[in-house]
């Protein structure tokens, strides 16, 4: 899973503060993912960017068949 947060300013921000734990917990609760443990979520990449006109968070989930 890769989570990219595009901030509206270039102000300094912590990458780990942009993706709260409740996001993964809510995906698990909604059964969107099985669990967020190491057996089901092998990799979590947090990225940050800047987009003054369109601040957003993009989430990409790669599945393993």
C-alpha positions in Angstrom: 0.0 0.0 0.0 1.3 3.4 -0.9 -0.3 6.5 0.7 0.7 9.9 -0.9 -0.5 13.1 0.8 -0.3 16.3 -1.2 -0.1 19.2 1.1 -1.6 22.7 0.3 1.6 24.5 1.5 5.3 23.8 1.6 5.2 24.2 5.4 7.2 21.4 7.1 5.0 18.4 8.1 5.8 14.9 9.4 5.1 12.2 6.9 3.9 9.7 9.6 1.5 12.3 11.0 -0.4 12.5 7.7 -1.6 8.9 7.7 -3.4 8.2 11.0 -3.7 4.7 12.3 -7.5 4.9 12.0 -7.2 4.7 8.2 -5.8 1.2 8.3 -8.1 0.2 11.1 -11.2 1.5 9.2 -10.1 -0.5 6.1 -10.0 -3.6 8.2 -13.3 -2.9 9.9 -15.0 -2.3 6.6 -13.4 -5.6 5.3 -11.7 -3.7 2.5 -8.5 -5.4 3.6 -8.3 -8.6 5.7 -6.0 -7.1 8.3 -3.2 -4.7 8.7 -0.8 -7.2 10.2 2.4 -8.2 8.5 0.8 -11.3 6.9 -1.7 -9.2 5.0 0.1 -5.8 4.6 3.7 -6.6 3.7 4.6 -3.0 2.7 3.4 0.4 3.7 5.0 3.4 1.9 4.2 6.9 3.1 4.9 9.7 0.6 4.4 13.5 0.6 4.0 16.0 -2.1 2.9 19.6 -2.6 -0.1 20.7 -4.7 -1.5 24.1 -3.8 -4.4 23.9 -6.1 -5.5 20.3 -5.3 -4.4 19.0 -1.8 -5.4 15.4 -1.4 -4.5 11.9 -0.3 -4.1 9.2 -2.8 -4.0 5.5 -1.8 -2.8 2.7 -4.0 -3.3 -0.8 -2.9 -1.5 -3.6 -4.8 -3.0 -7.1 -4.4 -1.1 -10.3 -4.5 -3.0 -13.2 -6.1 
